[in-house]
Amino acid sequence: MNNPELCQHLQAINKVKIGDEPVCEECIKHGTTWFHLRTCQTCGQTLCCDQSPQQHMTKHYHADGHPVIASAQPGERWLWCYPDEEFTEY
């Protein structure tokens, strides 16, 4: 993202990654369901959002420290930075 008004984490994103599989692997492993999906911009893992019962993407951020996620929902084009609590559309 080439916007100096954005935090350093969002500025570091050159190409947005979106997961290939429209599933949360952690929910599948544990037999739970998800609401929406998010893709980690550091490792490319796709997990469920905070509206989902297990909130796997936020757990991933706390465990691994990967700062930026993208919505993996069709038609949504946005990024969220956890540490800076910053949102941007792309």
C-alpha positions in Angstrom: 0.0 0.0 0.0 1.6 3.3 -1.0 -0.2 5.6 1.4 1.9 7.5 3.9 -1.1 8.0 6.1 -1.3 4.3 6.9 0.6 2.5 9.6 3.9 0.8 8.8 2.3 -2.6 8.8 -0.3 -1.7 6.2 2.3 0.2 4.1 4.4 -3.0 4.0 1.7 -4.9 2.1 2.7 -5.1 -1.6 0.3 -7.7 -2.8 -2.8 -8.8 -0.9 -3.1 -12.6 -0.2 -6.4 -14.3 -0.2 -6.7 -18.0 0.8 -7.5 -20.5 -1.9 -9.8 -22.6 0.2 -13.0 -20.9 1.6 -12.7 -22.7 4.9 -11.3 -22.3 8.4 -9.0 -25.3 8.9 -9.1 -24.9 12.7 -12.9 -24.9 12.7 -12.9 -28.1 10.6 -10.4 -29.8 13.0 -12.5 -28.9 16.0 -15.9 -29.5 14.4 -17.0 -25.9 14.9 -18.5 -23.4 12.4 -17.4 -20.0 11.1 -19.1 -16.8 10.0 -16.6 -15.0 7.8 -13.0 -15.7 6.8 -9.8 -13.6 7.0 -6.4 -14.3 5.4 -3.2 -13.5 7.3 -0.9 -11.3 5.2 2.3 -12.7 6.7 1.8 -16.4 6.3 -1.3 -16.7 4.0 -3.4 -18.8 6.5 -7.1 -18.3 6.3 -9.1 -18.5 9.5 -12.4 -17.4 11.0 -13.3 -13.9 12.1 -14.2 -12.4 15.5 -17.9 -12.9 14.8 -17.2 -16.6 14.6 -17.5 -18.6 17.9 -13.8 -19.6 18.0 -12.2 -16.4 16.7 -9.3 -18.3 15.2 -7.7 -15.4 13.3 -7.4 -13.2 16.4 -6.0 -16.2 18.3 -3.5 -16.6 15.4 -2.4 -13.0 15.8 -1.9 -13.3 19.6 0.1 -16.6 19.1 2.2 -15.6 16.1 2.2 -11.8 16.1 1.3 -11.5 12.4 -0.1 -8.0 12.2 -2.3 -7.7 9.1 -5.3 -9.6 7.8 -7.5 -9.2 4.7 -11.1 -10.2 4.3 -11.4 -13.4 2.4 -15.1 -12.8 1.7 -16.1 -12.4 -1.9 -16.7 -8.7 -2.8 -14.9 -7.4 0.3 -11.5 -5.6 -0.3 -10.1 -4.5 3.0 -7.2 -4.9 5.4 -7.0 -4.7 9.2 -3.9 -4.1 11.3 -4.2 -5.6 14.8 -1.5 -3.7 16.6 -2.4 -0.3 15.2 -6.2 -1.0 15.1 -6.2 0.5 11.6 -8.6 -0.4 8.7 -8.2 0.4 5.0 -9.9 -0.6 1.8 -7.8 -1.4 -1.3 
